[in-house]
Amino acid sequence: MEGRISGHTGLVALIGSPVGHSGSPAMHNYSFKRLGLDYAYVAFDVKLEETEAAIAAMRTLKIRGYNVTMPCKMEAAKYVDALSTAAQIIGAVNTIVNDNGFLTGYITDGEGFVNNLRDRGVDVKGKKITIAGGGGAATAIQVQCAIDGARELSIFKRKSADFERTLEMAEKIRKNVPDCVVNVFDTADTAKMTEEIKDSDIFINGTIVGMKPMDGESVVKDTSAFHKDLVVCDVVYNPLETRLLREAKEAGCTCIDGKGMLLWQGVSAFKLFTGEDMPVEEVKERFFS
């Protein structure tokens, strides 16, 4: 690292809290070095109330790009000059690019998810997709699948305090992508979820159900929903094989775990920061195998 840093080195950073566990610095710095790019990637622990100051610092210090993680994603969207289509619909960003003081916010989580599917030979275009969840990751996936040509989205969300937000997001998707049919259902309606999954090409768990310490649980209560032509995806990556994926695999489904989404959202951000393609296969082998 010391040999690469000069007076011209561009800075890219992750902001949010906590950030100490993130694998992004290692992945990006390896790629910068591998491609001979004069950038360095660091992580800054930024609390929600510090977000505005962090964005101002980006302009002042001419920082090339930010990745943004919780709890700053929605707050950061308020202080950029332009938003991508997906970021505008969602009202949050996870990537900001600084072009000579003009800040553009993007959300690459959904793009990373869709590109991970594409890397596994699965295209969302023209497909009916059932998605469990209405949080940040699930919402980004819903929006990107619609933008990329999904025929229909069936969204299942628990009727909690933020259920209304899921309904509002569904209406935003309908407005911005009118060719995509969007329906929202209560997760507690097991019979309806079973019916929708049976009629789907792809099922996605966008919730934390299945993540440790809930690794003995699955968002799908009736495994008769699974069929051999179904692709089952989980955003959870700890454990890598969740109960959902294990039961879907036993039913003959094609299964895709949550690790690849982390890689591919980083790939998208790297391209936005540098204009270059991350050496994906090498990064996969080094950091994701």
Buried (B, 14 or more C-beta within 10 A) or exposed (E): EEEBEEEEEBBBBBBBBEBEEBEBBEBBBBBBBEBEBEBBBBBBEBEBEBBBEBBEBBBEEEBBBBBBBBBBBBBBBEBBEEBBBBBBBBBBBBBBBBEEEEBBBBBBBBBBBBBBBBBEEBBBEEBBBBBBBBBBBBBBBBBBBBBBBBBBBBBBBBEEEEBEBBBEBBEBBBEBBEEBBBBBBEBEEBEBBBBBBBBBBBBBBBBBBBBEEBBEBBBBEEBEBBBEEBBBBBBBBEBEBBBBBBBBBEBEBBBBBBBBBBBBBBBBBBEBBBEEEBBBEEBBEBBBE
